[in-house]
Amino acid sequence: MLDWTDRHYRYMARLISKHQLLFTEMVTTGAIIHGKGDYLHYNEQENPVALQLGGSNPADLATCAKKAQEYGYDEVNINVGCPSDRVQNGRFGACLMAEPTLVANAVDAMRSVVDIPVTVKHRIGIDDLDSYQFMTDFVGEVSEAGCDTFIVHARKAWLSGLSPKQNREIPPLDYERVYQLKKDFSDLTISINGGVTSLEQTANHLKHVDGVMIGREAYANPYIMSQADSLFFDDHSEVLTRHQVVETMMEYIEKHLQQGGKLNHITRHMLTLFMGLPGAKQWRRYLSENAHKPGAGTETVAKALTLINR
Ligand SMILES: Cc1cc2nc3c(=O)[nH]c(=O)nc-3n(C[C@H](O)[C@H](O)[C@H](O)COP(=O)(O)O)c2cc1C
């Protein structure tokens, strides 16, 4: 998720669950190929991690997929779900649902240069192209190019008239369509996305599909993922408590500060870690009010931690 699931968030998310598959923010092929920064840098502790690409030029996507593999990403995912104007102007994101041949060509080009899985995240439809048949034609053609994993945001997107935020809220969720897709393409790995707010709901979806992607809730309440390893990955080893997560994050923060980083780059992702516990609001407020101050360091986090009742 843009601006949210950066490497600092992902580092924390990995402390909470060892096995969940993490996704980067969408990175455009243009940024990777022509940009000045290192857009692919991540912490080695993050794996398994998928790089999500925004782009539509098969050769560029292939170049970026190759780099992703060299960097050690476990999967490369094409964004066919984002409806923002900026993305549409670049002719990628959700509007690519209307161009299955182009997406298939991209998958083909990418698969010819990497061994890691090439996957696609898409919607159930766009604008008036929202029949079940439209989606299955898309999935059918793209899967013939060798993509065997689809993550389906179970609502359509309106390409004009709605903001990206509204496009995550207004078009109704239709989980049944995604379940049906799995029935009709039983050999493919189909993951569902959209509106999932608990691991209980996750377990229910898993009766129908192969995977569940949790977006906003995993950010708004990251510790819900702490039971994921035992529930879904058969790993019953002890999970870190929230306090242990913070203590480990403090070591990570120290390194970040030594490299010239700022405290709030990291703590902004930690604000909701104690969601629902006594002191959670005070924790959040203290960090929000103090972590951006010049020279703020781990002592600010330690102080915030004293506001949580053990
Ligand atoms: C701030 C924000 C940024 C997002 N950025 C991306 C993105 O870069 N790539 C993507 O595929 N989806 C992105 N999404 C959409 C989510 O991945 C997800 O499909 C959507 O929020 C529905 O799932 P949820 O209800 O579990 O959040 C973003 C969502 C939010 C709230």
The ligand as a Gaussian input file, in Angstrom:
#p B3LYP/6-31G(d) Opt

LIG

0 1
 C       -3.148000       3.969000       1.539000
 C       -3.411000       2.827000       0.589000
 C       -2.497000       2.578000      -0.416000
 C       -2.707000       1.509000      -1.304000
 N       -1.742000       1.248000      -2.226000
 C       -1.870000       0.150000      -3.007000
 C       -0.824000      -0.241000      -3.887000
 O        0.244000       0.390000      -3.962000
 N       -1.019000      -1.358000      -4.645000
 C       -2.171000      -2.104000      -4.549000
 O       -2.289000      -3.121000      -5.231000
 N       -3.164000      -1.761000      -3.733000
 C       -3.032000      -0.661000      -2.960000
 N       -4.035000      -0.341000      -2.086000
 C       -5.264000      -1.160000      -2.054000
 C       -5.106000      -2.313000      -1.074000
 O       -4.014000      -3.141000      -1.446000
 C       -6.357000      -3.193000      -1.060000
 O       -6.570000      -3.745000      -2.328000
 C       -7.604000      -2.430000      -0.647000
 O       -7.360000      -1.517000       0.401000
 C       -8.720000      -3.404000      -0.224000
 O       -8.265000      -4.292000       0.765000
 P       -8.505000      -4.013000       2.355000
 O       -9.981000      -3.800000       2.518000
 O       -7.985000      -5.232000       3.031000
 O       -7.739000      -2.772000       2.685000
 C       -3.856000       0.712000      -1.199000
 C       -4.773000       0.968000      -0.171000
 C       -4.551000       2.018000       0.712000
 C       -5.549000       2.269000       1.817000

